Amino acid sequence: MSNTYNGWTNYATWRVNLEVLDGVRVDDIWNLEEIAQSIIDGENWPVNLAQHLNQYCKDIIEGVIFDKSTHGNTTPNGVEWSDVVRMFCDVGLDTVNFREIADHMIEDYRDDIIEALAESYDMTEAEGAQMVAKTLAEYATPEWK
């Protein structure tokens, strides 16, 4: 029997991606130029993005709990932040597979990442695409979380 949920690692990952991160762009989480620098430096940037996603969620919880949210009253897709905090309490952030969410976000915004890399480091987009593909292959998944 599989422990997956709607094609995701687990229920918590699916729910956080759906209710918190749906509609959030990669550059809302981590500056594209910083991602480009991380690629140039040979860092495991997919794991770094996963860590930024985790911190983003923690910042949301802190903002709602301490009433200092800079995200407005709802998520980008209209879910009340108080409902999101209740959901975090139900599922727990420690069970969320942020690396899986990062991998999906990288796929969705791959062209933006390549463009930022090419612009920041005076290379063609083809060279940027090749560098992104190389690093993604090098740091291929299951370093989940």
C-alpha positions in Angstrom: 0.0 0.0 0.0 1.3 3.4 -0.9 1.6 6.3 1.6 1.3 8.9 -1.1 -1.6 11.4 -1.3 -2.9 12.8 -4.6 0.5 12.2 -6.2 2.5 13.8 -3.4 4.7 12.2 -0.8 2.1 12.6 1.9 -1.0 14.5 3.0 1.0 17.2 4.7 3.0 18.0 1.5 0.0 18.0 -0.7 -1.9 20.3 1.7 0.9 22.8 2.2 1.5 23.0 -1.5 -2.2 23.4 -2.2 -3.2 25.8 0.5 -0.1 27.8 1.2 2.3 27.7 -1.7 -0.2 27.5 -4.7 0.2 30.8 -6.5 3.5 31.7 -4.8 6.3 32.3 -7.3 9.8 31.0 -6.8 11.1 34.6 -6.6 8.6 35.3 -3.8 10.6 32.7 -1.8 14.2 33.3 -3.0 15.6 36.1 -5.1 16.4 34.8 -8.7 19.8 36.4 -8.6 20.6 34.6 -5.4 19.5 31.3 -7.0 21.8 32.1 -9.9 24.7 32.7 -7.6 24.0 29.5 -5.8 24.1 27.6 -9.1 27.4 29.3 -10.1 28.8 28.5 -6.7 28.0 24.8 -7.2 25.7 24.7 -4.2 22.9 22.2 -3.8 20.4 24.9 -4.8 17.3 22.7 -4.9 17.8 21.8 -1.2 18.5 25.5 -0.5 15.2 26.3 -2.1 13.5 23.7 0.0 14.9 25.3 3.1 13.6 28.7 2.0 10.2 27.2 1.5 10.3 25.7 5.0 11.3 29.1 6.4 8.6 30.9 4.4 6.0 28.6 6.0 7.5 29.2 9.5 7.4 33.0 8.9 3.8 32.8 8.0 2.9 30.9 11.2 4.9 33.4 13.3 3.3 36.3 11.5 -0.2 35.0 12.1 0.4 34.0 15.7 2.0 37.2 16.6 -0.2 39.3 14.3 2.6 40.7 12.3 1.8 39.1 8.9 3.0 41.0 5.8 1.1 38.6 3.6 -2.4 40.1 4.0 -5.4 38.2 5.4 -5.4 35.3 2.9 -3.0 33.1 0.9 -2.7 33.9 -2.8 -5.5 31.5 -3.5 -7.9 32.9 -0.8 -7.4 30.6 2.2 -7.6 32.5 5.5 -4.2 32.5 7.3 -5.8 31.4 10.6 -7.1 28.3 8.7 -3.5 27.7 7.4 -2.1 27.8 11.0 -4.8 25.3 12.1 -3.8 23.1 9.2 -0.1 23.3 10.2 -1.1 22.2 13.7 -2.9 19.3 12.2 -0.3 18.1 9.7 3.0 19.4 11.3 5.7 21.0 9.2 8.2 18.3 10.0 6.2 15.9 7.8 6.1 18.2 4.8 8.4 17.2 2.0 9.7 20.7 1.0 12.3 19.2 -1.4 9.4 17.7 -3.4 7.6 21.1 -3.5 10.9 22.8 -4.5 11.3 20.3 -7.4 7.8 21.2 -8.7 8.5 24.9 -8.2 11.8 24.6 -10.1 10.0 22.9 -13.0 7.3 25.7 -13.0 9.9 28.5 -13.0 12.8 26.9 -14.8 12.7 29.5 -17.6 12.8 32.4 -15.1 15.8 30.8 -13.3 17.7 30.2 -16.6 17.0 33.8 -17.7 18.3 35.2 -14.3 21.4 33.0 -14.6 22.1 34.1 -18.2 21.5 37.8 -17.4 23.5 37.8 -14.1 26.5 35.9 -15.5 26.7 37.1 -19.2 25.9 33.8 -20.8 23.4 32.7 -23.3 20.1 31.1 -22.2 21.3 27.9 -23.8 24.4 27.9 -21.5 22.2 28.8 -18.5 19.8 25.9 -19.4 22.7 23.5 -19.7 24.1 24.6 -16.3 20.7 24.3 -14.6 20.2 20.8 -16.1 23.7 19.7 -15.0 23.1 20.9 -11.4 19.6 19.4 -11.3 21.1 16.0 -12.4 23.9 16.3 -9.9 21.5 17.0 -7.0 18.7 14.8 -8.1 16.1 14.3 -5.4 15.7 12.1 -2.5 17.4 14.3 -0.1 13.8 14.9 0.9 13.1 17.7 3.3 
